[in-house]
Amino acid sequence: MLIYEDKKIPFFYLRKEFNLLKNIPKLQQGILIFNEKTLLILIIDEVLGEHQAVLKPIGKHFKNQEFISGASIMGDGNIALVLDTNKILKYFLNKK
């Protein structure tokens, strides 16, 4: 649990869920997600900014990845995977 504005909020550690436990930065950030009556914090490496994106389907190689809803090609040519926060919230609540 993390404390935010005097509320205890559960957190979802993305590195653990995606099994990326090497090269962990010393400082990580959190994104607060609010859906209906549920609050959840996603622990991430860093926020890179806010972008408008056109989502593309991710193809058969990633179709079993429940948390990834699509991908987008950024202005610099890098690919950004888009997470489905509704599915992450649902998964976390069912896991508890």
VEXDREN-2710 file (C-alpha; in Angstrom, 1 decimal):
% VEXDREN-2710
k/r/px/py/pz
1/MET/0.0/0.0/0.0
2/LEU/1.0/3.6/-0.7
3/ILE/-0.3/6.6/1.1
4/TYR/-1.8/9.4/-1.1
5/GLU/-3.7/12.3/0.4
6/ASP/-4.3/10.3/3.7
7/LYS/-5.7/7.3/1.7
8/LYS/-4.1/3.9/1.6
9/ILE/-4.0/2.9/-2.1
10/PRO/-2.8/-0.5/-3.5
11/PHE/0.0/-0.4/-6.1
12/PHE/0.7/-2.6/-9.1
13/TYR/4.4/-3.0/-9.8
14/LEU/4.7/-3.3/-13.6
15/ARG/8.3/-4.6/-13.6
16/LYS/7.2/-7.6/-11.5
17/GLU/4.2/-8.3/-13.6
18/PHE/6.2/-8.2/-16.8
19/ASN/9.2/-10.1/-15.2
20/LEU/11.6/-7.2/-15.8
21/LEU/13.6/-7.3/-12.6
22/LYS/17.0/-6.3/-13.9
23/ASN/18.4/-2.8/-14.3
24/ILE/15.8/-1.3/-11.9
25/PRO/16.3/2.5/-11.6
26/LYS/16.9/3.9/-8.1
27/LEU/14.0/6.3/-8.5
28/GLN/10.7/5.1/-9.8
29/GLN/7.4/7.0/-10.3
30/GLY/3.7/6.2/-9.8
31/ILE/0.7/6.9/-11.9
32/LEU/-2.6/7.2/-10.0
33/ILE/-5.5/5.4/-11.8
34/PHE/-9.1/6.1/-10.9
35/ASN/-11.9/3.9/-12.3
36/GLU/-15.4/4.2/-10.8
37/LYS/-14.7/3.7/-7.1
38/THR/-11.3/2.1/-7.4
39/LEU/-7.9/3.7/-7.0
40/LEU/-4.7/2.0/-8.0
41/ILE/-1.1/3.2/-8.4
42/LEU/1.0/1.9/-11.3
43/ILE/4.7/1.9/-10.4
44/ILE/6.7/2.8/-13.5
45/ASP/10.3/3.7/-14.4
46/GLU/9.5/7.2/-15.5
47/VAL/6.9/9.4/-17.2
48/LEU/8.2/10.5/-20.6
49/GLY/5.5/13.0/-21.3
50/GLU/2.1/13.3/-22.8
51/HIS/1.5/12.3/-26.5
52/GLN/-1.3/12.0/-28.9
53/ALA/-1.1/8.6/-30.6
54/VAL/-2.8/6.5/-33.2
55/LEU/-3.1/3.0/-31.9
56/LYS/-2.2/0.0/-34.1
57/PRO/-3.1/-3.6/-33.4
58/ILE/0.0/-5.5/-32.0
59/GLY/-0.4/-8.7/-34.0
60/LYS/-0.4/-12.4/-33.1
61/HIS/2.9/-12.4/-31.2
62/PHE/1.4/-10.3/-28.4
63/LYS/-2.3/-11.3/-28.5
64/ASN/-1.9/-13.2/-25.2
65/GLN/-0.6/-10.1/-23.4
66/GLU/-3.7/-9.0/-21.6
67/PHE/-2.4/-5.7/-20.4
68/ILE/-1.2/-4.4/-23.8
69/SER/-4.0/-3.0/-25.9
70/GLY/-2.0/-1.7/-28.9
71/ALA/1.1/0.1/-30.0
72/SER/2.0/3.4/-31.5
73/ILE/5.0/4.7/-33.5
74/MET/6.3/7.8/-31.8
75/GLY/7.6/10.9/-33.6
76/ASP/11.2/9.7/-33.1
77/GLY/10.5/6.3/-34.6
78/ASN/10.4/4.4/-31.4
79/ILE/7.5/2.0/-30.7
80/ALA/5.4/2.7/-27.6
81/LEU/3.2/-0.1/-26.2
82/VAL/-0.2/1.1/-24.8
83/LEU/-1.4/-0.4/-21.6
84/ASP/-5.1/-1.1/-20.9
85/THR/-5.5/0.3/-17.4
86/ASN/-9.1/-1.1/-17.1
87/LYS/-7.7/-4.7/-17.6
88/ILE/-4.9/-4.0/-15.2
89/LEU/-7.4/-2.8/-12.6
90/LYS/-9.6/-5.8/-13.1
91/TYR/-6.7/-8.2/-12.9
92/PHE/-5.4/-6.6/-9.7
93/LEU/-8.8/-6.7/-8.0
94/ASN/-9.3/-10.4/-8.9
95/LYS/-5.8/-11.2/-7.7
96/LYS/-6.4/-9.8/-4.2
END
